[in-house]
Amino acid sequence: MATAPFAHIGMNNVVSTGRVLVIIPPKTITANRIMDVAKGRGQFIDCSRGRSHRAIILLDDGTVLASTKTPMTLMKRFSLDPKDLPTDFRQDDAEDMLEFDEEDEER
């Protein structure tokens, strides 16, 4: 039985990377509409513990997650291999992608 890889999305929350369809910034009309519809259906999960949303994650079943991490940070964390990233985003140290932000370590 194969297990799905998981990625840290902030505030001690993880998500199965195989379920993610799209990651968008929250301050757009589309993101607000997606969040409102998901809240109405009971499929909105706020993973920010009351902090500001930096990314909205849409899963394959219609569930919407709000994260404190930026879309770029999440993209790096979801990449299983640093060479899969576009060359502009490649890191010399692959461990940098796995480090938690300082604010996450405080909690």
MOPAC internal coordinates of N, CA, C and O (Angstrom, degrees):
PM7 1SCF
backbone

  N    0.0000 0     0.00 0     0.00 0    0    0    0
  C    1.4524 1     0.00 0     0.00 0    1    0    0
  C    1.5249 1   109.16 1     0.00 0    2    1    0
  O    1.2310 1   120.51 1   -55.69 1    3    2    1
  N    1.3101 1   116.63 1   124.31 1    3    2    1
  C    1.4582 1   121.76 1  -179.76 1    5    3    2
  C    1.5219 1   110.17 1   -84.48 1    6    5    3
  O    1.2310 1   120.81 1   -35.13 1    7    6    5
  N    1.3138 1   116.06 1   144.87 1    7    6    5
  C    1.4561 1   120.20 1   176.85 1    9    7    6
  C    1.5262 1   108.79 1  -107.37 1   10    9    7
  O    1.2310 1   121.16 1   -33.09 1   11   10    9
  N    1.3225 1   115.38 1   146.91 1   11   10    9
  C    1.4598 1   120.78 1  -179.71 1   13   11   10
  C    1.5202 1   109.38 1   -80.25 1   14   13   11
  O    1.2310 1   119.95 1   -39.91 1   15   14   13
  N    1.3343 1   117.70 1   140.09 1   15   14   13
  C    1.4564 1   119.17 1   175.48 1   17   15   14
  C    1.5290 1   109.95 1   -71.78 1   18   17   15
  O    1.2310 1   121.09 1   -35.12 1   19   18   17
  N    1.3048 1   115.52 1   144.88 1   19   18   17
  C    1.4543 1   121.32 1   179.98 1   21   19   18
  C    1.5227 1   109.97 1  -116.48 1   22   21   19
  O    1.2310 1   120.49 1   -25.64 1   23   22   21
  N    1.3350 1   116.68 1   154.36 1   23   22   21
  C    1.4555 1   122.05 1   178.00 1   25   23   22
  C    1.5243 1   109.26 1  -132.88 1   26   25   23
  O    1.2310 1   121.27 1   -36.08 1   27   26   25
  N    1.3174 1   115.17 1   143.92 1   27   26   25
  C    1.4628 1   122.73 1   178.23 1   29   27   26
  C    1.5267 1   109.08 1   -75.47 1   30   29   27
  O    1.2310 1   120.12 1   -52.79 1   31   30   29
  N    1.3407 1   117.37 1   127.21 1   31   30   29
  C    1.4748 1   120.91 1  -179.17 1   33   31   30
  C    1.5213 1   112.19 1  -112.04 1   34   33   31
  O    1.2310 1   120.33 1  -169.77 1   35   34   33
  N    1.3317 1   116.97 1    10.23 1   35   34   33
  C    1.4582 1   121.05 1   177.21 1   37   35   34
  C    1.5106 1   112.80 1   107.59 1   38   37   35
  O    1.2310 1   121.09 1   -28.12 1   39   38   37
  N    1.3057 1   115.51 1   151.88 1   39   38   37
  C    1.4654 1   124.24 1   176.93 1   41   39   38
  C    1.5336 1   112.10 1    55.35 1   42   41   39
  O    1.2310 1   120.81 1  -139.49 1   43   42   41
  N    1.3272 1   116.06 1    40.51 1   43   42   41
  C    1.4699 1   123.51 1   178.45 1   45   43   42
  C    1.5248 1   113.11 1    61.46 1   46   45   43
  O    1.2310 1   120.10 1  -147.91 1   47   46   45
  N    1.3181 1   117.41 1    32.09 1   47   46   45
  C    1.4578 1   123.13 1   176.10 1   49   47   46
  C    1.5261 1   109.02 1  -113.23 1   50   49   47
  O    1.2310 1   120.71 1   -35.78 1   51   50   49
  N    1.3245 1   116.25 1   144.22 1   51   50   49
  C    1.4612 1   121.69 1   177.23 1   53   51   50
  C    1.5210 1   109.25 1  -128.35 1   54   53   51
  O    1.2310 1   120.79 1   -21.85 1   55   54   53
  N    1.3266 1   116.10 1   158.15 1   55   54   53
  C    1.4550 1   121.82 1   178.74 1   57   55   54
  C    1.5242 1   108.39 1  -138.36 1   58   57   55
  O    1.2310 1   121.03 1   -31.60 1   59   58   57
  N    1.3086 1   115.63 1   148.40 1   59   58   57
  C    1.4540 1   121.09 1   175.28 1   61   59   58
  C    1.5241 1   108.33 1   -73.56 1   62   61   59
  O    1.2310 1   120.44 1   -60.88 1   63   62   61
  N    1.3106 1   116.77 1   119.12 1   63   62   61
  C    1.4648 1   120.06 1  -175.00 1   65   63   62
  C    1.5263 1   112.28 1   -65.68 1   66   65   63
  O    1.2310 1   119.90 1   155.80 1   67   66   65
  N    1.3053 1   117.80 1   -24.20 1   67   66   65
  C    1.4540 1   121.14 1   179.21 1   69   67   66
  C    1.5146 1   113.86 1   -72.53 1   70   69   67
  O    1.2310 1   119.92 1   165.87 1   71   70   69
  N    1.3247 1   117.77 1   -14.13 1   71   70   69
  C    1.4669 1   121.74 1  -178.44 1   73   71   70
  C    1.5247 1   112.98 1   -95.22 1   74   73   71
  O    1.2310 1   119.81 1   168.57 1   75   74   73
  N    1.3319 1   117.96 1   -11.43 1   75   74   73
  C    1.4628 1   122.05 1  -174.89 1   77   75   74
  C    1.5278 1   110.44 1   -78.92 1   78   77   75
  O    1.2310 1   121.15 1   -52.74 1   79   78   77
  N    1.3367 1   115.41 1   127.26 1   79   78   77
  C    1.4679 1   121.33 1   176.44 1   81   79   78
  C    1.5221 1   111.82 1   -96.09 1   82   81   79
  O    1.2310 1   120.92 1   135.04 1   83   82   81
  N    1.3406 1   115.84 1   -44.96 1   83   82   81
  C    1.4610 1   119.88 1  -174.27 1   85   83   82
  C    1.5215 1   109.41 1  -153.70 1   86   85   83
  O    1.2310 1   121.27 1   -29.92 1   87   86   85
  N    1.3314 1   115.18 1   150.08 1   87   86   85
  C    1.4611 1   122.62 1   173.95 1   89   87   86
  C    1.5183 1   106.17 1  -126.38 1   90   89   87
  O    1.2310 1   120.42 1   -55.61 1   91   90   89
  N    1.3370 1   116.80 1   124.39 1   91   90   89
  C    1.4639 1   120.78 1  -177.65 1   93   91   90
  C    1.5250 1   110.15 1  -130.51 1   94   93   91
  O    1.2310 1   120.41 1   -24.44 1   95   94   93
  N    1.3332 1   116.83 1   155.56 1   95   94   93
  C    1.4630 1   119.57 1   174.36 1   97   95   94
  C    1.5315 1   109.65 1   -70.21 1   98   97   95
  O    1.2310 1   119.85 1   -33.22 1   99   98   97
  N    1.3279 1   117.88 1   146.78 1   99   98   97
  C    1.4636 1   120.89 1  -172.66 1  101   99   98
  C    1.5236 1   115.73 1   -79.57 1  102  101   99
  O    1.2310 1   119.36 1   162.59 1  103  102  101
  N    1.2913 1   118.82 1   -17.41 1  103  102  101
  C    1.4600 1   120.81 1  -172.92 1  105  103  102
  C    1.5342 1   111.99 1   -93.33 1  106  105  103
  O    1.2310 1   120.97 1  -133.10 1  107  106  105
  N    1.3176 1   115.75 1    46.90 1  107  106  105
  C    1.4581 1   120.77 1   176.08 1  109  107  106
  C    1.5273 1   108.53 1  -126.74 1  110  109  107
  O    1.2310 1   120.83 1   -20.97 1  111  110  109
  N    1.3083 1   116.01 1   159.03 1  111  110  109
  C    1.4635 1   120.23 1   178.91 1  113  111  110
  C    1.5239 1   110.18 1   -62.71 1  114  113  111
  O    1.2310 1   120.54 1   139.80 1  115  114  113
  N    1.3241 1   116.57 1   -40.20 1  115  114  113
  C    1.4636 1   120.98 1   179.88 1  117  115  114
  C    1.5255 1   110.92 1   -62.41 1  118  117  115
  O    1.2310 1   120.40 1   135.24 1  119  118  117
  N    1.3348 1   116.83 1   -44.76 1  119  118  117
  C    1.4720 1   120.32 1   179.85 1  121  119  118
  C    1.5267 1   110.54 1   -62.60 1  122  121  119
  O    1.2310 1   120.35 1   137.80 1  123  122  121
  N    1.3142 1   116.94 1   -42.20 1  123  122  121
  C    1.4672 1   120.17 1   178.63 1  125  123  122
  C    1.5235 1   111.20 1   -62.70 1  126  125  123
  O    1.2310 1   120.52 1   139.37 1  127  126  125
  N    1.3300 1   116.61 1   -40.63 1  127  126  125
  C    1.4530 1   120.77 1   178.10 1  129  127  126
  C    1.5296 1   111.15 1   -64.84 1  130  129  127
  O    1.2310 1   120.37 1   136.33 1  131  130  129
  N    1.3199 1   116.91 1   -43.67 1  131  130  129
  C    1.4613 1   121.33 1   178.65 1  133  131  130
  C    1.5257 1   110.58 1   -61.11 1  134  133  131
  O    1.2310 1   120.32 1   136.09 1  135  134  133
  N    1.3427 1   116.99 1   -43.91 1  135  134  133
  C    1.4716 1   120.49 1   179.56 1  137  135  134
  C    1.5222 1   111.26 1   -64.83 1  138  137  135
  O    1.2310 1   120.00 1   136.98 1  139  138  137
  N    1.3348 1   117.61 1   -43.02 1  139  138  137
  C    1.4679 1   120.84 1  -179.87 1  141  139  138
  C    1.5222 1   111.96 1   -62.02 1  142  141  139
  O    1.2310 1   120.52 1   136.35 1  143  142  141
  N    1.3354 1   116.60 1   -43.65 1  143  142  141
  C    1.4647 1   120.59 1   179.28 1  145  143  142
  C    1.5280 1   110.08 1   -64.71 1  146  145  143
  O    1.2310 1   120.44 1   136.79 1  147  146  145
  N    1.3363 1   116.76 1   -43.21 1  147  146  145
  C    1.4691 1   120.41 1  -179.82 1  149  147  146
  C    1.5285 1   111.18 1   -65.15 1  150  149  147
  O    1.2310 1   120.10 1   141.12 1  151  150  149
  N    1.3255 1   117.42 1   -38.88 1  151  150  149
  C    1.4741 1   120.11 1   177.25 1  153  151  150
  C    1.5235 1   110.25 1   -62.99 1  154  153  151
  O    1.2310 1   120.45 1   139.52 1  155  154  153
  N    1.3280 1   116.75 1   -40.48 1  155  154  153
  C    1.4612 1   121.05 1   178.62 1  157  155  154
  C    1.5178 1   112.65 1   -63.59 1  158  157  155
  O    1.2310 1   120.17 1   146.08 1  159  158  157
  N    1.3216 1   117.28 1   -33.92 1  159  158  157
  C    1.4651 1   122.42 1   178.44 1  161  159  158
  C    1.5244 1   112.77 1   -86.50 1  162  161  159
  O    1.2310 1   120.23 1   172.53 1  163  162  161
  N    1.3307 1   117.17 1    -7.47 1  163  162  161
  C    1.4678 1   120.54 1  -176.78 1  165  163  162
  C    1.5145 1   112.51 1    75.90 1  166  165  163
  O    1.2310 1   120.48 1  -152.96 1  167  166  165
  N    1.3371 1   116.68 1    27.04 1  167  166  165
  C    1.4581 1   121.21 1  -178.78 1  169  167  166
  C    1.5251 1   112.31 1  -117.02 1  170  169  167
  O    1.2310 1   120.07 1  -153.16 1  171  170  169
  N    1.3248 1   117.47 1    26.84 1  171  170  169
  C    1.4592 1   121.65 1   177.73 1  173  171  170
  C    1.5195 1   108.77 1  -107.33 1  174  173  171
  O    1.2310 1   120.47 1   -52.19 1  175  174  173
  N    1.3170 1   116.71 1   127.81 1  175  174  173
  C    1.4644 1   122.13 1   178.21 1  177  175  174
  C    1.5213 1   107.91 1  -121.04 1  178  177  175
  O    1.2310 1   120.67 1   -62.24 1  179  178  177
  N    1.3368 1   116.33 1   117.76 1  179  178  177
  C    1.4570 1   121.57 1   179.43 1  181  179  178
  C    1.5291 1   108.11 1   -90.19 1  182  181  179
  O    1.2310 1   120.78 1   -75.23 1  183  182  181
  N    1.3189 1   116.10 1   104.77 1  183  182  181
  C    1.4720 1   121.85 1  -178.86 1  185  183  182
  C    1.5202 1   111.51 1   -95.53 1  186  185  183
  O    1.2310 1   119.99 1  -158.48 1  187  186  185
  N    1.3312 1   117.63 1    21.52 1  187  186  185
  C    1.4624 1   120.91 1  -173.90 1  189  187  186
  C    1.5243 1   114.04 1  -103.52 1  190  189  187
  O    1.2310 1   120.10 1   174.35 1  191  190  189
  N    1.3326 1   117.41 1    -5.65 1  191  190  189
  C    1.4730 1   121.32 1  -177.39 1  193  191  190
  C    1.5273 1   111.89 1    51.46 1  194  193  191
  O    1.2310 1   120.83 1  -139.25 1  195  194  193
  N    1.3197 1   116.02 1    40.75 1  195  194  193
  C    1.4566 1   120.47 1   175.69 1  197  195  194
  C    1.5182 1   114.82 1    85.09 1  198  197  195
  O    1.2310 1   119.73 1   176.45 1  199  198  197
  N    1.3108 1   118.12 1    -3.55 1  199  198  197
  C    1.4634 1   119.96 1   177.78 1  201  199  198
  C    1.5233 1   109.69 1   -82.41 1  202  201  199
  O    1.2310 1   120.85 1    -8.01 1  203  202  201
  N    1.3110 1   115.98 1   171.99 1  203  202  201
  C    1.4683 1   119.05 1  -177.64 1  205  203  202
  C    1.5262 1   110.76 1   -69.14 1  206  205  203
  O    1.2310 1   121.31 1   -36.30 1  207  206  205
  N    1.3245 1   115.09 1   143.70 1  207  206  205
  C    1.4619 1   121.28 1   178.93 1  209  207  206
  C    1.5157 1   109.06 1   -80.50 1  210  209  207
  O    1.2310 1   120.59 1   -47.67 1  211  210  209
  N    1.3305 1   116.47 1   132.33 1  211  210  209
  C    1.4590 1   121.04 1   176.61 1  213  211  210
  C    1.5202 1   111.75 1  -113.15 1  214  213  211
  O    1.2310 1   120.67 1   163.18 1  215  214  213
  N    1.3378 1   116.32 1   -16.82 1  215  214  213
  C    1.4630 1   119.95 1   178.24 1  217  215  214
  C    1.5184 1   109.48 1  -151.56 1  218  217  215
  O    1.2310 1   121.45 1   -32.76 1  219  218  217
  N    1.3227 1   114.83 1   147.24 1  219  218  217
  C    1.4548 1   122.54 1   174.28 1  221  219  218
  C    1.5267 1   106.62 1  -115.06 1  222  221  219
  O    1.2310 1   120.87 1   -52.55 1  223  222  221
  N    1.3236 1   115.94 1   127.45 1  223  222  221
  C    1.4620 1   122.07 1  -176.80 1  225  223  222
  C    1.5240 1   107.94 1  -112.12 1  226  225  223
  O    1.2310 1   120.71 1   -55.28 1  227  226  225
  N    1.3214 1   116.24 1   124.72 1  227  226  225
  C    1.4571 1   121.65 1   177.71 1  229  227  226
  C    1.5224 1   108.58 1  -104.39 1  230  229  227
  O    1.2310 1   120.65 1   -55.47 1  231  230  229
  N    1.3442 1   116.37 1   124.53 1  231  230  229
  C    1.4578 1   121.75 1  -179.54 1  233  231  230
  C    1.5207 1   110.28 1   -95.44 1  234  233  231
  O    1.2310 1   120.69 1   -14.51 1  235  234  233
  N    1.3184 1   116.28 1   165.49 1  235  234  233
  C    1.4601 1   121.81 1  -174.94 1  237  235  234
  C    1.5259 1   114.12 1   -65.95 1  238  237  235
  O    1.2310 1   119.35 1   160.79 1  239  238  237
  N    1.3319 1   118.85 1   -19.21 1  239  238  237
  C    1.4630 1   121.03 1   179.07 1  241  239  238
  C    1.5273 1   112.88 1   -96.18 1  242  241  239
  O    1.2310 1   120.22 1  -172.90 1  243  242  241
  N    1.3414 1   117.19 1     7.10 1  243  242  241
  C    1.4570 1   121.54 1   179.02 1  245  243  242
  C    1.5111 1   114.30 1    94.37 1  246  245  243
  O    1.2310 1   119.87 1   174.69 1  247  246  245
  N    1.3174 1   117.85 1    -5.31 1  247  246  245
  C    1.4641 1   121.52 1   177.13 1  249  247  246
  C    1.5233 1   108.97 1   -69.56 1  250  249  247
  O    1.2310 1   121.07 1   -39.02 1  251  250  249
  N    1.3337 1   115.55 1   140.98 1  251  250  249
  C    1.4572 1   121.98 1  -179.88 1  253  251  250
  C    1.5224 1   108.33 1  -119.18 1  254  253  251
  O    1.2310 1   120.90 1   -50.27 1  255  254  253
  N    1.3371 1   115.89 1   129.73 1  255  254  253
  C    1.4625 1   122.03 1   179.02 1  257  255  254
  C    1.5226 1   109.23 1  -113.51 1  258  257  255
  O    1.2310 1   120.37 1   -39.38 1  259  258  257
  N    1.3271 1   116.89 1   140.62 1  259  258  257
  C    1.4577 1   121.91 1   174.07 1  261  259  258
  C    1.5235 1   107.43 1  -106.27 1  262  261  259
  O    1.2310 1   120.46 1   -53.16 1  263  262  261
  N    1.3246 1   116.72 1   126.84 1  263  262  261
  C    1.4636 1   121.92 1  -176.29 1  265  263  262
  C    1.5180 1   110.79 1  -118.62 1  266  265  263
  O    1.2310 1   120.96 1   -24.71 1  267  266  265
  N    1.3318 1   115.76 1   155.29 1  267  266  265
  C    1.4620 1   121.87 1   176.49 1  269  267  266
  C    1.5232 1   111.24 1   -88.12 1  270  269  267
  O    1.2310 1   119.86 1   175.06 1  271  270  269
  N    1.3093 1   117.87 1    -4.94 1  271  270  269
  C    1.4630 1   122.22 1   179.71 1  273  271  270
  C    1.5171 1   110.27 1   -94.12 1  274  273  271
  O    1.2310 1   120.42 1   -26.96 1  275  274  273
  N    1.3268 1   116.79 1   153.04 1  275  274  273
  C    1.4578 1   120.88 1   179.13 1  277  275  274
  C    1.5300 1   110.09 1   -76.61 1  278  277  275
  O    1.2310 1   120.20 1   -22.34 1  279  278  277
  N    1.3287 1   117.23 1   157.66 1  279  278  277
  C    1.4698 1   119.38 1   177.25 1  281  279  278
  C    1.5320 1   112.67 1   -55.43 1  282  281  279
  O    1.2310 1   119.88 1   142.43 1  283  282  281
  N    1.3394 1   117.84 1   -37.57 1  283  282  281
  C    1.4610 1   121.04 1  -179.25 1  285  283  282
  C    1.5322 1   110.87 1   -66.18 1  286  285  283
  O    1.2310 1   120.33 1   137.83 1  287  286  285
  N    1.3244 1   116.98 1   -42.17 1  287  286  285
  C    1.4665 1   120.40 1   177.92 1  289  287  286
  C    1.5189 1   110.35 1   -62.77 1  290  289  287
  O    1.2310 1   120.46 1   136.54 1  291  290  289
  N    1.3208 1   116.73 1   -43.46 1  291  290  289
  C    1.4607 1   120.15 1   179.46 1  293  291  290
  C    1.5226 1   111.39 1   -64.62 1  294  293  291
  O    1.2310 1   120.25 1   140.87 1  295  294  293
  N    1.3334 1   117.12 1   -39.13 1  295  294  293
  C    1.4612 1   119.81 1   178.35 1  297  295  294
  C    1.5230 1   110.28 1   -59.91 1  298  297  295
  O    1.2310 1   120.47 1   137.74 1  299  298  297
  N    1.3150 1   116.70 1   -42.26 1  299  298  297
  C    1.4601 1   120.61 1   178.91 1  301  299  298
  C    1.5193 1   111.11 1   -64.19 1  302  301  299
  O    1.2310 1   120.49 1   138.70 1  303  302  301
  N    1.3269 1   116.68 1   -41.30 1  303  302  301
  C    1.4643 1   120.25 1  -179.02 1  305  303  302
  C    1.5257 1   112.02 1   -70.11 1  306  305  303
  O    1.2310 1   120.04 1   149.79 1  307  306  305
  N    1.3266 1   117.53 1   -30.21 1  307  306  305
  C    1.4587 1   120.83 1  -179.20 1  309  307  306
  C    1.5208 1   112.10 1   -78.32 1  310  309  307
  O    1.2310 1   120.13 1   161.08 1  311  310  309
  N    1.3186 1   117.37 1   -18.92 1  311  310  309
  C    1.4607 1   120.43 1   179.73 1  313  311  310
  C    1.5250 1   108.89 1   -73.78 1  314  313  311
  O    1.2310 1   120.73 1   -52.43 1  315  314  313
  N    1.3158 1   116.22 1   127.57 1  315  314  313
  C    1.4573 1   120.28 1  -178.91 1  317  315  314
  C    1.5262 1   112.05 1   -80.73 1  318  317  315
  O    1.2310 1   120.52 1   155.96 1  319  318  317
  N    1.3142 1   116.62 1   -24.04 1  319  318  317
  C    1.4554 1   121.15 1  -175.88 1  321  319  318
  C    1.5315 1   108.06 1  -135.60 1  322  321  319
  O    1.2310 1   119.40 1   -54.43 1  323  322  321
  N    1.3263 1   118.76 1   125.57 1  323  322  321
  C    1.4687 1   119.86 1  -178.32 1  325  323  322
  C    1.5251 1   113.53 1   -56.03 1  326  325  323
  O    1.2310 1   119.44 1   151.33 1  327  326  325
  N    1.3387 1   118.68 1   -28.67 1  327  326  325
  C    1.4673 1   119.28 1  -179.81 1  329  327  326
  C    1.5269 1   112.21 1   -72.11 1  330  329  327
  O    1.2310 1   120.00 1   167.39 1  331  330  329
  N    1.3558 1   117.61 1   -12.61 1  331  330  329
  C    1.4599 1   121.22 1   176.38 1  333  331  330
  C    1.5299 1   112.38 1   -78.21 1  334  333  331
  O    1.2310 1   120.46 1   164.31 1  335  334  333
  N    1.3196 1   116.72 1   -15.69 1  335  334  333
  C    1.4587 1   120.19 1   179.71 1  337  335  334
  C    1.5202 1   110.52 1   -76.22 1  338  337  335
  O    1.2310 1   120.12 1   -27.65 1  339  338  337
  N    1.3322 1   117.37 1   152.35 1  339  338  337
  C    1.4611 1   118.64 1   172.46 1  341  339  338
  C    1.5270 1   109.39 1   -58.90 1  342  341  339
  O    1.2310 1   119.87 1   -29.67 1  343  342  341
  N    1.3208 1   117.85 1   150.33 1  343  342  341
  C    1.4626 1   120.58 1  -174.06 1  345  343  342
  C    1.5247 1   113.00 1   -59.46 1  346  345  343
  O    1.2310 1   119.66 1   151.46 1  347  346  345
  N    1.3208 1   118.25 1   -28.54 1  347  346  345
  C    1.4629 1   120.25 1   179.24 1  349  347  346
  C    1.5251 1   112.46 1   -66.04 1  350  349  347
  O    1.2310 1   119.97 1   156.11 1  351  350  349
  N    1.3299 1   117.65 1   -23.89 1  351  350  349
  C    1.4496 1   121.04 1  -173.83 1  353  351  350
  C    1.5221 1   113.12 1  -107.72 1  354  353  351
  O    1.2310 1   119.94 1  -179.31 1  355  354  353
  N    1.3082 1   117.73 1     0.69 1  355  354  353
  C    1.4632 1   121.36 1  -177.07 1  357  355  354
  C    1.5218 1   110.43 1   -64.31 1  358  357  355
  O    1.2310 1   120.99 1   -37.84 1  359  358  357
  N    1.3062 1   115.71 1   142.16 1  359  358  357
  C    1.4552 1   121.26 1   179.03 1  361  359  358
  C    1.5236 1   108.77 1  -109.14 1  362  361  359
  O    1.2310 1   120.63 1   -37.50 1  363  362  361
  N    1.3369 1   116.40 1   142.50 1  363  362  361
  C    1.4633 1   119.10 1   175.72 1  365  363  362
  C    1.5136 1   110.70 1   -66.13 1  366  365  363
  O    1.2310 1   120.59 1   144.08 1  367  366  365
  N    1.3094 1   116.48 1   -35.92 1  367  366  365
  C    1.4531 1   121.43 1  -177.09 1  369  367  366
  C    1.5216 1   108.86 1  -110.26 1  370  369  367
  O    1.2310 1   119.84 1   -69.20 1  371  370  369
  N    1.3189 1   117.90 1   110.80 1  371  370  369
  C    1.4677 1   121.58 1  -177.04 1  373  371  370
  C    1.5213 1   111.49 1   -63.26 1  374  373  371
  O    1.2310 1   119.51 1   154.12 1  375  374  373
  N    1.3179 1   118.53 1   -25.88 1  375  374  373
  C    1.4587 1   120.72 1   179.48 1  377  375  374
  C    1.5223 1   111.99 1   -66.32 1  378  377  375
  O    1.2310 1   120.04 1   156.06 1  379  378  377
  N    1.3233 1   117.53 1   -23.94 1  379  378  377
  C    1.4579 1   121.14 1   179.04 1  381  379  378
  C    1.5162 1   111.24 1   -59.37 1  382  381  379
  O    1.2310 1   120.33 1   148.78 1  383  382  381
  N    1.3226 1   116.98 1   -31.22 1  383  382  381
  C    1.4609 1   120.85 1  -179.94 1  385  383  382
  C    1.5199 1   111.32 1   -70.04 1  386  385  383
  O    1.2310 1   119.70 1   156.53 1  387  386  385
  N    1.3150 1   118.18 1   -23.47 1  387  386  385
  C    1.4466 1   121.27 1  -175.06 1  389  387  386
  C    1.5208 1   113.52 1   -96.37 1  390  389  387
  O    1.2310 1   120.20 1   170.32 1  391  390  389
  N    1.3271 1   117.22 1    -9.68 1  391  390  389
  C    1.4581 1   119.99 1  -177.97 1  393  391  390
  C    1.5187 1   110.72 1   -69.36 1  394  393  391
  O    1.2310 1   121.28 1   -35.93 1  395  394  393
  N    1.3116 1   115.15 1   144.07 1  395  394  393
  C    1.4535 1   120.70 1   175.00 1  397  395  394
  C    1.5171 1   108.78 1   -84.77 1  398  397  395
  O    1.2310 1   120.67 1   -30.65 1  399  398  397
  N    1.3173 1   116.33 1   149.35 1  399  398  397
  C    1.4627 1   119.98 1   175.84 1  401  399  398
  C    1.5205 1   108.95 1   -66.37 1  402  401  399
  O    1.2310 1   120.72 1   -24.74 1  403  402  401
  N    1.3150 1   116.22 1   155.26 1  403  402  401
  C    1.4552 1   120.82 1  -178.13 1  405  403  402
  C    1.5192 1   111.76 1   -57.98 1  406  405  403
  O    1.2310 1   119.79 1   141.01 1  407  406  405
  N    1.3187 1   118.00 1   -38.99 1  407  406  405
  C    1.4719 1   120.24 1  -177.95 1  409  407  406
  C    1.5210 1   110.86 1   -65.93 1  410  409  407
  O    1.2310 1   119.42 1   150.71 1  411  410  409
  N    1.3196 1   118.72 1   -29.29 1  411  410  409
  C    1.4642 1   120.95 1   177.52 1  413  411  410
  C    1.5178 1   110.84 1   -71.05 1  414  413  411
  O    1.2310 1   120.15 1   143.80 1  415  414  413
  N    1.3293 1   117.31 1   -36.20 1  415  414  413
  C    1.4522 1   120.81 1  -178.76 1  417  415  414
  C    1.5236 1   111.65 1   -69.96 1  418  417  415
  O    1.2310 1   120.48 1   153.41 1  419  418  417
  N    1.3401 1   116.68 1   -26.59 1  419  418  417
  C    1.4555 1   120.53 1  -179.33 1  421  419  418
  C    1.5110 1   111.73 1   -69.54 1  422  421  419
  O    1.2310 1   119.67 1   152.14 1  423  422  421
  N    1.3069 1   118.24 1   -27.86 1  423  422  421
  C    1.4636 1   122.62 1  -175.72 1  425  423  422
  C    1.4874 1   111.83 1   -86.88 1  426  425  423
  O    1.2310 1   120.10 1   180.00 1  427  426  425

